[in-house]
Amino acid sequence: MRADFDAAAANYDSTFTNSVIGKLQRKYVYRHLSKIIEGKNLNILEINCGTGEDAIWLAEKGHLVTATDVSENMIAVAKSKNAGKDIRFIVADINKISGFENEKFDLVFSNFGGLNCLSKPEFADFFINIATILSEKGKLVLVIMPKNTLWEQFYFLMKGNFKTISRRKKTSAIANVDGENVLTYYHNPKEAVTLAAAYFDVKGIYPIGFFIPPSYLEPFLSKRQLFSGILDRLENAVTNVKSLSKYADHYCIVFEKR
């Protein structure tokens, strides 16, 4: 996999991590993740860790964390943010598990669309590979972008950009990330469940960003504190409604290894 996010590393925290939308969406990811990790001491592998925000949060909860990303620049930023936490930051390709064959993890976690860089065949191989390094009854928590996001369809409809309304439903699409064109594949919950079925049982599927919009609407939302508060309350009301997951900006899916 190419390190397409190298160019985004320097500004990623300002454009997403610390943005209104980024904080709100991450809050709901953490809510679901907390149900799994609270009161335990887990050996956790994070894939596509970006600038390390989630790895640091997990380490602060007392877990042993190995955080990987294919982008050397992302890992460099993550290391610079890590103030004394016991975290292994490693440059590694999501399509490979070399170096981890003799290690077992209690939890593997990937946040905010890291797996959308995988085509359907690569996504299928991902589940095969991850099953070999997860402990028995280990959890796999993935936050993925689906194909049917209503916010995106409404946004492009209002802009009159009719060719882009259905971009997520295509086999692949090009996403612009700080000037880099990133080949992106969108996977609905049903597809993820089917590809993982031989190795994993599904424990939960949750919408992330059904009312909270995609990050490219940050300039609009950041200036409207009252409106963002309303959207947050609405999001809270539907956070456990599985049926809305394929219509949200992301969804969180929790698997358990058989």
C-alpha positions as CSV (number, residue, x, y, z in Angstrom):
1,M,0.0,0.0,0.0
2,R,1.3,3.5,-0.8
3,A,1.7,6.0,1.9
4,D,-0.9,8.3,0.5
5,F,-1.4,10.1,3.8
6,D,2.2,11.4,4.2
7,A,1.2,14.8,2.8
8,A,-1.7,15.0,5.3
9,A,0.3,14.2,8.4
10,A,1.4,17.7,9.3
11,N,-2.1,19.2,9.3
12,Y,-4.3,16.1,10.2
13,D,-4.8,17.0,13.8
14,S,-5.9,20.6,13.0
15,T,-8.1,19.6,10.1
16,F,-9.8,16.5,11.7
17,T,-8.5,15.3,15.1
18,N,-9.1,18.7,16.9
19,S,-12.1,19.8,14.7
20,V,-15.6,19.9,16.0
21,I,-16.7,17.1,13.7
22,G,-13.6,15.0,14.5
23,K,-14.1,15.3,18.3
24,L,-17.8,14.5,18.1
25,Q,-17.4,11.4,15.9
26,R,-14.5,10.2,18.0
27,K,-16.6,10.6,21.2
28,Y,-19.1,8.0,19.9
29,V,-16.3,5.6,18.7
30,Y,-14.8,5.8,22.2
31,R,-18.2,5.1,23.8
32,H,-18.5,1.8,22.0
33,L,-14.9,0.9,22.4
34,S,-15.0,1.6,26.2
35,K,-17.6,-1.2,26.7
36,I,-14.9,-3.6,25.5
37,I,-11.7,-2.3,27.2
38,E,-13.0,-1.0,30.6
39,G,-11.6,-2.9,33.6
40,K,-9.2,-4.9,31.6
41,N,-5.5,-4.9,30.7
42,L,-5.3,-5.7,27.0
43,N,-2.7,-6.2,24.4
44,I,-4.0,-4.0,21.6
45,L,-2.9,-3.6,18.0
46,E,-4.1,-0.5,16.2
47,I,-4.0,-0.4,12.4
48,N,-3.8,2.9,10.5
49,C,-3.1,4.8,13.7
50,G,-2.5,8.1,12.0
51,T,-1.1,10.7,14.4
52,G,-1.6,8.4,17.4
53,E,-4.6,10.1,19.0
54,D,-6.4,6.8,19.7
55,A,-3.2,4.9,20.6
56,I,-2.4,7.5,23.3
57,W,-6.0,7.3,24.6
58,L,-5.8,3.5,24.9
59,A,-2.5,3.6,26.6
60,E,-3.8,6.2,29.1
61,K,-6.5,3.6,29.9
62,G,-3.7,1.2,31.0
63,H,-3.5,-1.0,27.9
64,L,-0.3,-2.2,26.1
65,V,-0.6,-0.7,22.6
66,T,1.2,-1.4,19.4
67,A,0.2,1.3,16.8
68,T,1.0,0.9,13.1
69,D,0.6,3.1,10.0
70,V,2.0,2.8,6.5
71,S,2.8,6.5,6.5
72,E,6.2,7.4,8.0
73,N,5.1,11.0,8.5
74,M,2.0,10.0,10.4
75,I,4.1,7.8,12.7
76,A,6.6,10.6,13.2
77,V,3.9,12.9,14.3
78,A,2.4,10.2,16.6
79,K,5.8,9.7,18.3
80,S,6.2,13.4,18.8
81,K,2.8,13.5,20.6
82,N,3.5,10.5,22.8
83,A,4.6,11.9,26.2
84,G,6.0,8.9,28.1
85,K,3.3,6.4,27.3
86,D,4.4,2.8,26.7
87,I,3.4,2.6,23.0
88,R,5.2,0.9,20.1
89,F,4.7,3.0,17.0
90,I,5.7,1.0,13.9
91,V,5.6,1.8,10.2
92,A,3.7,-1.2,8.7
93,D,1.5,-2.0,5.7
94,I,-2.1,-3.0,6.5
95,N,-1.9,-5.8,3.9
96,K,1.0,-7.5,5.9
97,I,1.4,-8.8,9.4
98,S,5.1,-9.5,9.2
99,G,6.6,-9.1,12.6
100,F,3.5,-10.1,14.5
101,E,3.2,-13.8,13.6
102,N,4.4,-14.9,17.1
103,E,2.3,-12.4,19.0
104,K,-1.3,-12.6,20.1
105,F,-3.5,-9.5,20.6
106,D,-6.7,-9.3,22.6
107,L,-8.0,-6.4,20.5
108,V,-7.3,-5.1,17.0
109,F,-8.7,-1.7,16.3
110,S,-8.9,0.5,13.2
111,N,-10.5,3.9,13.2
112,F,-12.0,6.4,10.7
113,G,-11.8,4.6,7.4
114,G,-8.3,3.2,7.4
115,L,-9.8,0.0,5.9
116,N,-11.4,1.9,3.1
117,C,-8.0,1.8,1.4
118,L,-8.6,-1.9,0.8
119,S,-10.3,-3.3,-2.2
120,K,-12.9,-6.1,-1.6
121,P,-10.3,-8.9,-2.2
122,E,-7.8,-7.1,0.1
123,F,-10.5,-6.6,2.7
124,A,-11.3,-10.4,2.6
125,D,-7.6,-11.2,3.1
126,F,-7.4,-8.7,6.0
127,F,-9.9,-10.9,8.0
128,I,-7.9,-14.0,7.3
129,N,-4.6,-12.4,8.4
130,I,-6.0,-10.8,11.5
131,A,-7.6,-14.0,12.7
132,T,-4.1,-15.5,13.0
133,I,-2.9,-12.9,15.4
134,L,-6.0,-12.4,17.6
135,S,-6.3,-14.4,20.8
136,E,-9.3,-16.7,21.3
137,K,-12.4,-14.6,21.8
138,G,-10.3,-11.6,20.8
139,K,-12.2,-8.5,19.6
140,L,-11.9,-6.7,16.2
141,V,-13.3,-3.2,16.2
142,L,-13.4,-1.4,12.9
143,V,-14.7,2.0,12.0
144,I,-15.5,2.0,8.2
145,M,-17.1,4.4,5.7
146,P,-20.2,2.8,4.1
147,K,-21.7,3.4,0.6
148,N,-25.0,5.0,1.4
149,T,-24.1,8.1,3.5
150,L,-27.2,10.4,3.5
151,W,-25.3,13.5,4.5
152,E,-23.0,13.2,1.5
153,Q,-25.9,12.6,-0.9
154,F,-27.7,15.6,0.4
155,Y,-24.6,17.8,0.3
156,F,-23.8,17.1,-3.3
157,L,-27.4,17.4,-4.3
158,M,-27.6,20.9,-2.8
159,K,-24.4,21.8,-4.6
160,G,-25.9,20.5,-7.9
161,N,-23.0,18.1,-8.2
162,F,-25.1,15.2,-9.5
163,K,-22.2,13.2,-10.8
164,T,-20.7,12.9,-7.3
165,I,-23.9,12.0,-5.4
166,S,-23.4,8.3,-5.9
167,R,-19.6,8.2,-5.7
168,R,-19.5,5.9,-2.7
169,K,-21.6,3.3,-4.5
170,K,-19.0,2.8,-7.2
171,T,-16.4,0.1,-7.1
172,S,-13.8,2.7,-6.1
173,A,-13.6,6.4,-5.9
174,I,-10.8,9.1,-5.6
175,A,-10.8,11.0,-2.4
176,N,-8.7,14.2,-2.1
177,V,-6.6,14.2,1.1
178,D,-4.6,17.4,1.4
179,G,-3.9,17.5,-2.3
180,E,-3.2,13.7,-2.6
181,N,-5.6,11.6,-4.6
182,V,-6.3,8.5,-2.5
183,L,-8.0,5.5,-4.1
184,T,-10.9,4.6,-1.8
185,Y,-13.3,1.7,-1.5
186,Y,-16.5,1.8,0.5
187,H,-17.8,-1.2,2.3
188,N,-21.3,-1.6,3.8
189,P,-21.8,-3.4,7.1
190,K,-23.4,-6.4,5.3
191,E,-20.3,-6.8,3.1
192,A,-18.0,-6.7,6.1
193,V,-20.1,-9.3,7.9
194,T,-20.0,-11.6,4.9
195,L,-16.3,-11.4,4.4
196,A,-15.5,-12.0,8.1
197,A,-18.1,-14.8,8.6
198,A,-15.6,-17.7,8.4
199,Y,-13.6,-16.4,11.4
200,F,-15.7,-13.9,13.4
201,D,-19.0,-13.4,15.0
202,V,-20.6,-10.0,15.0
203,K,-21.2,-8.4,18.4
204,G,-22.5,-5.0,17.4
205,I,-22.9,-2.5,14.5
206,Y,-23.3,1.2,15.3
207,P,-23.7,4.4,13.2
208,I,-20.9,7.0,13.6
209,G,-22.0,10.2,12.0
210,F,-25.6,9.7,11.1
211,F,-26.5,13.3,12.2
212,I,-22.9,14.5,12.6
213,P,-21.7,15.3,9.1
214,P,-18.6,14.3,7.2
215,S,-15.4,16.3,8.0
216,Y,-15.5,18.4,4.8
217,L,-18.5,20.2,6.4
218,E,-16.3,21.4,9.3
219,P,-16.1,25.1,8.0
220,F,-19.9,25.2,8.1
221,L,-20.4,23.4,11.5
222,S,-17.5,25.0,13.4
223,K,-19.3,28.4,13.1
224,R,-22.6,27.1,14.4
225,Q,-22.1,25.9,18.0
226,L,-25.9,25.7,18.7
227,F,-26.5,23.6,15.6
228,S,-23.6,21.3,16.4
229,G,-25.0,20.8,19.9
230,I,-28.4,19.8,18.4
231,L,-26.7,17.4,16.0
232,D,-24.8,15.9,18.9
233,R,-28.0,15.3,20.9
234,L,-29.7,13.7,17.8
235,E,-26.6,11.5,17.3
236,N,-26.8,10.4,20.9
237,A,-30.4,9.3,20.4
238,V,-29.5,6.9,17.5
239,T,-26.1,5.7,18.6
240,N,-27.3,2.1,19.1
241,V,-29.6,2.0,16.1
242,K,-28.0,-0.7,13.9
243,S,-30.2,-0.1,10.9
244,L,-28.9,3.4,10.4
245,S,-25.2,2.3,10.2
246,K,-25.1,2.0,6.4
247,Y,-26.4,5.6,6.0
248,A,-24.0,7.2,8.4
249,D,-20.6,8.8,7.6
250,H,-18.9,5.9,9.3
251,Y,-20.0,2.8,11.2
252,C,-18.4,0.9,14.1
253,I,-18.5,-2.8,13.8
254,V,-17.4,-5.2,16.6
255,F,-16.3,-8.7,15.8
256,E,-15.3,-11.5,18.1
257,K,-13.0,-14.3,17.0
258,R,-14.4,-17.8,17.2
